[in-house]
């Protein structure tokens, strides 16, 4: 198993392996936790392959959510339970494409807005040299038939939270408020801990995504950018508040501020930059601490002032 630090180097290694192979279509399974960078890696890999005149398509496991997903959502409050995705149907399709190589295949269509399948569409495979299949559990489904299994993980678990909050609150997928995103994250990490971790051992390559969303962002729809100094001021001036903070192995911090009986603020700090979110619903304090424990964050003790 090869471990690579950085998406760019990871893409270079994948392209090298595609070129060295005589398999066609060459099937790549890309898995990882929510907001680890799977889609970003897949799309940039596709673009680089196309630049080298290697015809490539992406199949996302999101299409394979089961028609009864609303019932699962009501019970689990998350899209990330493995039983919400029809992994057998996904494997059957990829196996069929692998054998036939060309043809018209049926791809399910899932609507997140309606939280159900809305039908099927034709997937035309002709002269396709590489098929990228991406999703949280695709290695689990395809590891024995894919030619290359890629596991993507973030250099920082809190960075994954930052990316998920920004992605969903800006409408890339669900246009949700931060409180709902955090509830889904609790479910997502719980489910992945139960069903997805084994994929790391099944992978051929582990890619560490060291990209920081805060490195380039200037404004956020549902949060505001501040800085480390402003955060420290707020820490010093907070009297009637409870603070609980966590950091991961890279020093990225999640700070939770409970202004008693008023509101909850969450600060996500990376490399001196801080994004602030205000929770609209009460009761988020406990789920956030549950999330922190699930993903293995360490309590961070602030200096007394």
VEXFITI-874944 format. One record per residue (C-alpha): residue number from 0; x, y, z; residue in one letter. Coordinates in Angstrom, 2 decimals. Layout:
BEGIN
@num:NUM | east:X | north:Y | up:Z | residuo:A $
...
//
This chain:
BEGIN
@num:0 | east:0.00 | north:0.00 | up:0.00 | residuo:X $
@num:1 | east:1.38 | north:3.39 | up:-1.06 | residuo:X $
@num:2 | east:0.72 | north:6.59 | up:0.92 | residuo:X $
@num:3 | east:1.00 | north:9.93 | up:-0.90 | residuo:X $
@num:4 | east:0.91 | north:13.39 | up:0.65 | residuo:X $
@num:5 | east:-1.06 | north:15.81 | up:-1.55 | residuo:X $
@num:6 | east:-3.69 | north:15.54 | up:-4.27 | residuo:X $
@num:7 | east:-1.35 | north:16.70 | up:-7.05 | residuo:X $
@num:8 | east:1.19 | north:13.96 | up:-6.38 | residuo:X $
@num:9 | east:-1.65 | north:11.49 | up:-5.98 | residuo:X $
@num:10 | east:-3.05 | north:12.37 | up:-9.40 | residuo:X $
@num:11 | east:0.40 | north:12.00 | up:-10.98 | residuo:X $
@num:12 | east:0.75 | north:8.50 | up:-9.51 | residuo:X $
@num:13 | east:-2.72 | north:7.44 | up:-10.66 | residuo:X $
@num:14 | east:-2.09 | north:8.67 | up:-14.21 | residuo:X $
@num:15 | east:1.20 | north:6.76 | up:-14.29 | residuo:X $
@num:16 | east:-0.60 | north:3.56 | up:-13.30 | residuo:X $
@num:17 | east:-3.31 | north:4.13 | up:-15.90 | residuo:X $
@num:18 | east:-0.68 | north:4.57 | up:-18.62 | residuo:X $
@num:19 | east:1.21 | north:1.46 | up:-17.48 | residuo:X $
@num:20 | east:-1.92 | north:-0.67 | up:-17.64 | residuo:X $
@num:21 | east:-3.41 | north:-2.39 | up:-20.67 | residuo:X $
@num:22 | east:-6.81 | north:-2.74 | up:-18.99 | residuo:X $
@num:23 | east:-9.66 | north:-0.93 | up:-20.72 | residuo:X $
@num:24 | east:-11.81 | north:0.48 | up:-19.37 | residuo:X $
@num:25 | east:-9.52 | north:1.01 | up:-16.39 | residuo:X $
@num:26 | east:-11.72 | north:1.19 | up:-13.28 | residuo:X $
@num:27 | east:-10.71 | north:3.39 | up:-10.35 | residuo:X $
@num:28 | east:-12.62 | north:3.31 | up:-7.05 | residuo:X $
@num:29 | east:-12.18 | north:6.44 | up:-4.91 | residuo:X $
@num:30 | east:-13.53 | north:6.34 | up:-1.33 | residuo:X $
@num:31 | east:-13.19 | north:8.33 | up:1.90 | residuo:X $
@num:32 | east:-15.14 | north:10.14 | up:4.58 | residuo:X $
@num:33 | east:-17.62 | north:12.94 | up:3.94 | residuo:X $
@num:34 | east:-15.80 | north:16.07 | up:2.67 | residuo:X $
@num:35 | east:-12.42 | north:14.31 | up:2.50 | residuo:X $
@num:36 | east:-11.92 | north:15.52 | up:-1.08 | residuo:X $
@num:37 | east:-13.17 | north:12.54 | up:-3.12 | residuo:X $
@num:38 | east:-15.15 | north:14.59 | up:-5.63 | residuo:X $
@num:39 | east:-12.42 | north:17.23 | up:-5.92 | residuo:X $
@num:40 | east:-9.81 | north:14.53 | up:-6.61 | residuo:X $
@num:41 | east:-12.08 | north:12.70 | up:-9.06 | residuo:X $
@num:42 | east:-12.92 | north:15.79 | up:-11.11 | residuo:X $
@num:43 | east:-9.31 | north:17.01 | up:-11.27 | residuo:X $
@num:44 | east:-8.11 | north:13.52 | up:-12.18 | residuo:X $
@num:45 | east:-10.69 | north:13.39 | up:-14.98 | residuo:X $
@num:46 | east:-9.53 | north:16.76 | up:-16.33 | residuo:X $
@num:47 | east:-5.87 | north:15.71 | up:-16.29 | residuo:X $
@num:48 | east:-6.63 | north:12.41 | up:-18.04 | residuo:X $
@num:49 | east:-8.72 | north:14.19 | up:-20.69 | residuo:X $
@num:50 | east:-5.82 | north:16.59 | up:-21.32 | residuo:X $
@num:51 | east:-3.75 | north:13.53 | up:-22.12 | residuo:X $
@num:52 | east:-6.46 | north:12.34 | up:-24.56 | residuo:X $
@num:53 | east:-7.62 | north:9.59 | up:-22.18 | residuo:X $
@num:54 | east:-11.42 | north:9.52 | up:-22.33 | residuo:X $
@num:55 | east:-12.77 | north:9.38 | up:-18.79 | residuo:X $
@num:56 | east:-16.13 | north:9.42 | up:-17.02 | residuo:X $
@num:57 | east:-17.10 | north:9.69 | up:-13.35 | residuo:X $
@num:58 | east:-19.85 | north:7.61 | up:-11.74 | residuo:X $
@num:59 | east:-20.91 | north:8.84 | up:-8.30 | residuo:X $
@num:60 | east:-22.36 | north:6.43 | up:-5.75 | residuo:X $
@num:61 | east:-24.81 | north:9.20 | up:-4.73 | residuo:X $
@num:62 | east:-26.89 | north:8.05 | up:-7.71 | residuo:X $
@num:63 | east:-27.39 | north:4.71 | up:-5.96 | residuo:X $
@num:64 | east:-29.24 | north:5.87 | up:-2.88 | residuo:X $
@num:65 | east:-32.17 | north:3.54 | up:-2.43 | residuo:X $
@num:66 | east:-35.72 | north:4.69 | up:-3.23 | residuo:X $
@num:67 | east:-36.69 | north:4.22 | up:0.43 | residuo:X $
@num:68 | east:-34.01 | north:6.67 | up:1.64 | residuo:X $
@num:69 | east:-36.57 | north:9.05 | up:3.30 | residuo:X $
@num:70 | east:-37.43 | north:6.28 | up:5.79 | residuo:X $
@num:71 | east:-33.73 | north:5.73 | up:6.50 | residuo:X $
@num:72 | east:-33.24 | north:9.48 | up:6.96 | residuo:X $
@num:73 | east:-36.09 | north:9.64 | up:9.44 | residuo:X $
@num:74 | east:-34.54 | north:6.81 | up:11.46 | residuo:X $
@num:75 | east:-30.81 | north:7.61 | up:11.19 | residuo:X $
@num:76 | east:-30.87 | north:11.38 | up:10.41 | residuo:X $
@num:77 | east:-28.02 | north:10.82 | up:7.94 | residuo:X $
@num:78 | east:-27.42 | north:9.89 | up:4.31 | residuo:X $
@num:79 | east:-24.28 | north:8.01 | up:5.36 | residuo:X $
@num:80 | east:-25.58 | north:4.69 | up:6.69 | residuo:X $
@num:81 | east:-24.32 | north:2.07 | up:4.25 | residuo:X $
@num:82 | east:-27.81 | north:0.58 | up:3.95 | residuo:X $
@num:83 | east:-29.06 | north:3.80 | up:2.33 | residuo:X $
@num:84 | east:-26.88 | north:3.06 | up:-0.72 | residuo:X $
@num:85 | east:-27.52 | north:0.10 | up:-3.02 | residuo:X $
@num:86 | east:-23.91 | north:-1.09 | up:-3.23 | residuo:X $
@num:87 | east:-24.96 | north:-4.34 | up:-4.91 | residuo:X $
@num:88 | east:-26.65 | north:-2.44 | up:-7.74 | residuo:X $
@num:89 | east:-23.53 | north:-0.29 | up:-8.13 | residuo:X $
@num:90 | east:-21.27 | north:-3.33 | up:-8.28 | residuo:X $
@num:91 | east:-23.57 | north:-5.07 | up:-10.77 | residuo:X $
@num:92 | east:-23.42 | north:-2.04 | up:-13.10 | residuo:X $
@num:93 | east:-19.63 | north:-1.69 | up:-12.93 | residuo:X $
@num:94 | east:-19.18 | north:-5.43 | up:-13.45 | residuo:X $
@num:95 | east:-21.48 | north:-5.28 | up:-16.49 | residuo:X $
@num:96 | east:-19.51 | north:-2.36 | up:-17.96 | residuo:X $
@num:97 | east:-16.23 | north:-4.15 | up:-17.25 | residuo:X $
@num:98 | east:-17.38 | north:-7.23 | up:-19.19 | residuo:X $
@num:99 | east:-19.20 | north:-5.55 | up:-22.10 | residuo:X $
@num:100 | east:-16.81 | north:-2.54 | up:-22.35 | residuo:X $
@num:101 | east:-19.30 | north:-0.60 | up:-24.52 | residuo:X $
@num:102 | east:-23.04 | north:-0.10 | up:-24.69 | residuo:X $
@num:103 | east:-25.97 | north:1.76 | up:-23.17 | residuo:X $
@num:104 | east:-26.44 | north:1.12 | up:-19.46 | residuo:X $
@num:105 | east:-29.06 | north:2.26 | up:-16.96 | residuo:X $
@num:106 | east:-27.86 | north:4.70 | up:-14.30 | residuo:X $
@num:107 | east:-30.24 | north:5.56 | up:-11.43 | residuo:X $
@num:108 | east:-30.97 | north:9.24 | up:-10.77 | residuo:X $
@num:109 | east:-31.35 | north:10.42 | up:-7.17 | residuo:X $
@num:110 | east:-32.79 | north:13.78 | up:-6.10 | residuo:X $
@num:111 | east:-31.45 | north:15.17 | up:-2.81 | residuo:X $
@num:112 | east:-34.13 | north:17.84 | up:-2.92 | residuo:X $
@num:113 | east:-36.89 | north:15.23 | up:-2.95 | residuo:X $
@num:114 | east:-34.83 | north:12.68 | up:-0.97 | residuo:X $
@num:115 | east:-35.76 | north:9.87 | up:-3.33 | residuo:X $
@num:116 | east:-34.93 | north:8.30 | up:-6.68 | residuo:X $
@num:117 | east:-36.63 | north:9.95 | up:-9.61 | residuo:X $
@num:118 | east:-35.85 | north:7.38 | up:-12.29 | residuo:X $
@num:119 | east:-33.03 | north:6.21 | up:-14.55 | residuo:X $
@num:120 | east:-31.00 | north:7.72 | up:-17.36 | residuo:X $
@num:121 | east:-28.94 | north:6.23 | up:-20.17 | residuo:X $
@num:122 | east:-25.23 | north:5.90 | up:-19.49 | residuo:X $
@num:123 | east:-23.48 | north:5.62 | up:-22.86 | residuo:X $
@num:124 | east:-20.10 | north:3.90 | up:-22.71 | residuo:X $
@num:125 | east:-18.19 | north:4.12 | up:-25.98 | residuo:X $
@num:126 | east:-14.41 | north:4.44 | up:-26.36 | residuo:X $
@num:127 | east:-14.13 | north:5.16 | up:-22.63 | residuo:X $
@num:128 | east:-10.67 | north:4.35 | up:-21.33 | residuo:X $
@num:129 | east:-11.06 | north:5.18 | up:-17.64 | residuo:X $
@num:130 | east:-14.07 | north:4.95 | up:-15.32 | residuo:X $
@num:131 | east:-13.79 | north:6.72 | up:-11.96 | residuo:X $
@num:132 | east:-16.29 | north:5.54 | up:-9.37 | residuo:X $
@num:133 | east:-16.40 | north:7.77 | up:-6.29 | residuo:X $
@num:134 | east:-18.31 | north:7.66 | up:-3.03 | residuo:X $
@num:135 | east:-17.97 | north:6.95 | up:0.66 | residuo:X $
@num:136 | east:-18.25 | north:3.14 | up:0.39 | residuo:X $
@num:137 | east:-17.18 | north:2.37 | up:-3.18 | residuo:X $
@num:138 | east:-14.01 | north:0.48 | up:-2.22 | residuo:X $
@num:139 | east:-16.13 | north:-1.75 | up:-0.01 | residuo:X $
@num:140 | east:-18.33 | north:-2.49 | up:-3.01 | residuo:X $
@num:141 | east:-15.74 | north:-2.66 | up:-5.79 | residuo:X $
@num:142 | east:-12.33 | north:-3.53 | up:-4.31 | residuo:X $
@num:143 | east:-12.31 | north:-6.97 | up:-5.93 | residuo:X $
@num:144 | east:-13.25 | north:-5.74 | up:-9.43 | residuo:X $
@num:145 | east:-11.65 | north:-2.28 | up:-9.59 | residuo:X $
@num:146 | east:-8.17 | north:-2.03 | up:-11.08 | residuo:X $
@num:147 | east:-7.12 | north:0.63 | up:-8.58 | residuo:X $
@num:148 | east:-8.57 | north:1.45 | up:-5.15 | residuo:X $
@num:149 | east:-7.85 | north:4.95 | up:-3.81 | residuo:X $
@num:150 | east:-8.61 | north:6.00 | up:-0.23 | residuo:X $
@num:151 | east:-8.68 | north:9.77 | up:0.40 | residuo:X $
@num:152 | east:-8.24 | north:11.19 | up:3.88 | residuo:X $
@num:153 | east:-7.79 | north:14.75 | up:5.07 | residuo:X $
@num:154 | east:-4.63 | north:15.88 | up:6.81 | residuo:X $
@num:155 | east:-6.99 | north:17.33 | up:9.41 | residuo:X $
@num:156 | east:-10.33 | north:15.98 | up:10.55 | residuo:X $
@num:157 | east:-11.49 | north:19.47 | up:11.45 | residuo:X $
@num:158 | east:-10.64 | north:20.61 | up:7.92 | residuo:X $
@num:159 | east:-13.16 | north:18.02 | up:6.72 | residuo:X $
@num:160 | east:-15.78 | north:19.67 | up:8.93 | residuo:X $
@num:161 | east:-14.85 | north:23.09 | up:7.53 | residuo:X $
@num:162 | east:-15.19 | north:21.85 | up:3.96 | residuo:X $
@num:163 | east:-18.51 | north:20.11 | up:4.66 | residuo:X $
@num:164 | east:-20.00 | north:23.19 | up:6.33 | residuo:X $
@num:165 | east:-18.89 | north:25.53 | up:3.55 | residuo:X $
@num:166 | east:-19.94 | north:23.14 | up:0.79 | residuo:X $
@num:167 | east:-23.42 | north:22.45 | up:2.11 | residuo:X $
@num:168 | east:-24.20 | north:25.93 | up:3.44 | residuo:X $
@num:169 | east:-23.30 | north:27.51 | up:0.08 | residuo:X $
@num:170 | east:-25.74 | north:25.28 | up:-1.75 | residuo:X $
@num:171 | east:-23.37 | north:22.96 | up:-3.60 | residuo:X $
@num:172 | east:-25.60 | north:20.13 | up:-2.45 | residuo:X $
@num:173 | east:-28.26 | north:20.87 | up:0.12 | residuo:X $
@num:174 | east:-28.06 | north:24.59 | up:1.01 | residuo:X $
@num:175 | east:-28.54 | north:23.76 | up:4.68 | residuo:X $
@num:176 | east:-28.09 | north:25.81 | up:7.82 | residuo:X $
@num:177 | east:-25.04 | north:25.00 | up:9.98 | residuo:X $
@num:178 | east:-27.06 | north:23.39 | up:12.78 | residuo:X $
@num:179 | east:-28.49 | north:20.80 | up:10.37 | residuo:X $
@num:180 | east:-25.06 | north:20.23 | up:8.84 | residuo:X $
@num:181 | east:-23.58 | north:19.46 | up:12.24 | residuo:X $
@num:182 | east:-26.34 | north:16.96 | up:12.99 | residuo:X $
@num:183 | east:-25.65 | north:15.22 | up:9.69 | residuo:X $
@num:184 | east:-21.92 | north:15.23 | up:10.46 | residuo:X $
@num:185 | east:-22.52 | north:13.44 | up:13.75 | residuo:X $
@num:186 | east:-24.36 | north:10.75 | up:11.78 | residuo:X $
@num:187 | east:-21.82 | north:10.72 | up:8.96 | residuo:X $
@num:188 | east:-18.80 | north:10.10 | up:11.15 | residuo:X $
@num:189 | east:-20.65 | north:7.57 | up:13.29 | residuo:X $
@num:190 | east:-21.67 | north:5.61 | up:10.20 | residuo:X $
@num:191 | east:-18.23 | north:5.79 | up:8.58 | residuo:X $
@num:192 | east:-16.62 | north:4.62 | up:11.81 | residuo:X $
@num:193 | east:-18.96 | north:1.61 | up:11.77 | residuo:X $
@num:194 | east:-18.93 | north:0.75 | up:8.06 | residuo:X $
@num:195 | east:-16.18 | north:2.55 | up:6.18 | residuo:X $
@num:196 | east:-12.83 | north:2.42 | up:7.97 | residuo:X $
@num:197 | east:-11.90 | north:-1.02 | up:6.64 | residuo:X $
@num:198 | east:-11.61 | north:0.51 | up:3.15 | residuo:X $
@num:199 | east:-8.26 | north:2.02 | up:4.10 | residuo:X $
@num:200 | east:-6.85 | north:-1.52 | up:4.43 | residuo:X $
@num:201 | east:-8.43 | north:-2.56 | up:1.11 | residuo:X $
@num:202 | east:-6.94 | north:0.35 | up:-0.83 | residuo:X $
@num:203 | east:-3.88 | north:0.33 | up:-3.11 | residuo:X $
@num:204 | east:-3.10 | north:4.00 | up:-2.55 | residuo:X $
@num:205 | east:-3.88 | north:6.33 | up:0.37 | residuo:X $
@num:206 | east:-3.87 | north:10.00 | up:-0.59 | residuo:X $
@num:207 | east:-3.58 | north:12.61 | up:2.17 | residuo:X $
@num:208 | east:-5.55 | north:15.69 | up:1.15 | residuo:X $
@num:209 | east:-3.49 | north:18.59 | up:2.57 | residuo:X $
@num:210 | east:-5.61 | north:21.29 | up:0.94 | residuo:X $
@num:211 | east:-7.04 | north:23.87 | up:3.37 | residuo:X $
@num:212 | east:-10.34 | north:25.47 | up:2.42 | residuo:X $
@num:213 | east:-9.53 | north:28.54 | up:4.49 | residuo:X $
@num:214 | east:-6.34 | north:29.16 | up:2.50 | residuo:X $
@num:215 | east:-8.29 | north:30.66 | up:-0.39 | residuo:X $
@num:216 | east:-11.76 | north:31.56 | up:0.84 | residuo:X $
@num:217 | east:-12.68 | north:35.24 | up:1.14 | residuo:X $
@num:218 | east:-16.30 | north:35.12 | up:2.20 | residuo:X $
@num:219 | east:-18.76 | north:32.54 | up:3.44 | residuo:X $
@num:220 | east:-22.50 | north:32.71 | up:3.09 | residuo:X $
@num:221 | east:-23.40 | north:31.25 | up:6.47 | residuo:X $
@num:222 | east:-20.36 | north:32.24 | up:8.52 | residuo:X $
@num:223 | east:-17.93 | north:35.10 | up:8.85 | residuo:X $
@num:224 | east:-14.16 | north:35.20 | up:8.62 | residuo:X $
@num:225 | east:-12.22 | north:36.56 | up:11.55 | residuo:X $
@num:226 | east:-8.67 | north:35.92 | up:12.77 | residuo:X $
@num:227 | east:-6.74 | north:34.45 | up:15.67 | residuo:X $
@num:228 | east:-6.34 | north:37.80 | up:17.49 | residuo:X $
@num:229 | east:-10.10 | north:38.48 | up:17.38 | residuo:X $
@num:230 | east:-10.76 | north:34.99 | up:18.67 | residuo:X $
@num:231 | east:-8.34 | north:35.48 | up:21.56 | residuo:X $
@num:232 | east:-10.11 | north:38.75 | up:22.45 | residuo:X $
@num:233 | east:-13.44 | north:36.98 | up:22.56 | residuo:X $
@num:234 | east:-11.96 | north:34.26 | up:24.75 | residuo:X $
@num:235 | east:-10.70 | north:36.85 | up:27.23 | residuo:X $
@num:236 | east:-13.93 | north:38.85 | up:27.28 | residuo:X $
@num:237 | east:-16.30 | north:35.90 | up:27.65 | residuo:X $
@num:238 | east:-17.68 | north:35.85 | up:31.20 | residuo:X $
@num:239 | east:-21.10 | north:34.21 | up:31.14 | residuo:X $
@num:240 | east:-20.14 | north:31.55 | up:28.63 | residuo:X $
@num:241 | east:-18.99 | north:27.94 | up:28.57 | residuo:X $
@num:242 | east:-16.13 | north:27.10 | up:26.20 | residuo:X $
@num:243 | east:-15.21 | north:23.59 | up:25.13 | residuo:X $
@num:244 | east:-12.50 | north:23.25 | up:22.54 | residuo:X $
@num:245 | east:-10.84 | north:20.48 | up:20.60 | residuo:X $
@num:246 | east:-7.83 | north:20.18 | up:18.35 | residuo:X $
@num:247 | east:-6.53 | north:17.45 | up:16.09 | residuo:X $
@num:248 | east:-2.98 | north:16.24 | up:15.50 | residuo:X $
@num:249 | east:-2.28 | north:19.10 | up:13.07 | residuo:X $
@num:250 | east:-3.23 | north:21.81 | up:15.56 | residuo:X $
@num:251 | east:-6.47 | north:22.74 | up:13.79 | residuo:X $
@num:252 | east:-9.06 | north:23.63 | up:16.42 | residuo:X $
@num:253 | east:-12.82 | north:23.51 | up:16.84 | residuo:X $
@num:254 | east:-14.02 | north:25.83 | up:19.61 | residuo:X $
@num:255 | east:-17.57 | north:25.65 | up:20.91 | residuo:X $
@num:256 | east:-18.97 | north:28.62 | up:22.82 | residuo:X $
@num:257 | east:-22.26 | north:28.27 | up:24.68 | residuo:X $
@num:258 | east:-23.63 | north:31.67 | up:25.63 | residuo:X $
@num:259 | east:-25.90 | north:30.49 | up:28.40 | residuo:X $
@num:260 | east:-29.56 | north:30.36 | up:27.31 | residuo:X $
@num:261 | east:-28.81 | north:32.61 | up:24.33 | residuo:X $
@num:262 | east:-26.95 | north:31.06 | up:21.41 | residuo:X $
@num:263 | east:-24.10 | north:28.80 | up:20.47 | residuo:X $
@num:264 | east:-21.14 | north:29.80 | up:18.33 | residuo:X $
@num:265 | east:-18.69 | north:27.43 | up:16.69 | residuo:X $
@num:266 | east:-15.22 | north:28.63 | up:15.73 | residuo:X $
@num:267 | east:-13.14 | north:26.60 | up:13.30 | residuo:X $
@num:268 | east:-9.51 | north:27.70 | up:13.33 | residuo:X $
@num:269 | east:-6.87 | north:26.75 | up:10.78 | residuo:X $
@num:270 | east:-3.46 | north:28.37 | up:10.34 | residuo:X $
@num:271 | east:-4.48 | north:31.60 | up:12.07 | residuo:X $
@num:272 | east:-7.71 | north:32.01 | up:10.14 | residuo:X $
@num:273 | east:-11.01 | north:31.49 | up:11.90 | residuo:X $
@num:274 | east:-14.53 | north:31.00 | up:10.58 | residuo:X $
@num:275 | east:-17.43 | north:31.68 | up:12.95 | residuo:X $
@num:276 | east:-20.86 | north:30.02 | up:12.77 | residuo:X $
@num:277 | east:-23.86 | north:30.84 | up:14.93 | residuo:X $
@num:278 | east:-26.20 | north:27.96 | up:15.69 | residuo:X $
@num:279 | east:-29.89 | north:28.75 | up:15.28 | residuo:X $
@num:280 | east:-31.22 | north:25.89 | up:17.38 | residuo:X $
@num:281 | east:-30.70 | north:25.09 | up:21.05 | residuo:X $
@num:282 | east:-29.37 | north:21.71 | up:22.03 | residuo:X $
@num:283 | east:-26.39 | north:21.70 | up:19.63 | residuo:X $
@num:284 | east:-23.88 | north:21.75 | up:22.49 | residuo:X $
@num:285 | east:-24.18 | north:18.02 | up:23.20 | residuo:X $
@num:286 | east:-24.15 | north:16.81 | up:19.55 | residuo:X $
@num:287 | east:-21.03 | north:18.87 | up:18.85 | residuo:X $
@num:288 | east:-19.24 | north:17.23 | up:21.74 | residuo:X $
@num:289 | east:-20.42 | north:13.84 | up:20.53 | residuo:X $
@num:290 | east:-19.00 | north:14.64 | up:17.09 | residuo:X $
@num:291 | east:-15.68 | north:15.67 | up:18.62 | residuo:X $
@num:292 | east:-15.40 | north:12.40 | up:20.50 | residuo:X $
@num:293 | east:-16.41 | north:10.33 | up:17.48 | residuo:X $
@num:294 | east:-13.65 | north:11.74 | up:15.29 | residuo:X $
@num:295 | east:-11.07 | north:11.51 | up:18.05 | residuo:X $
@num:296 | east:-10.35 | north:15.16 | up:18.76 | residuo:X $
@num:297 | east:-8.34 | north:16.01 | up:21.87 | residuo:X $
@num:298 | east:-9.61 | north:18.51 | up:24.47 | residuo:X $
@num:299 | east:-7.72 | north:21.77 | up:24.26 | residuo:X $
@num:300 | east:-7.19 | north:23.74 | up:27.47 | residuo:X $
@num:301 | east:-7.10 | north:27.50 | up:27.15 | residuo:X $
@num:302 | east:-4.72 | north:29.53 | up:29.30 | residuo:X $
@num:303 | east:-6.30 | north:31.34 | up:32.22 | residuo:X $
@num:304 | east:-6.41 | north:35.11 | up:31.70 | residuo:X $
//
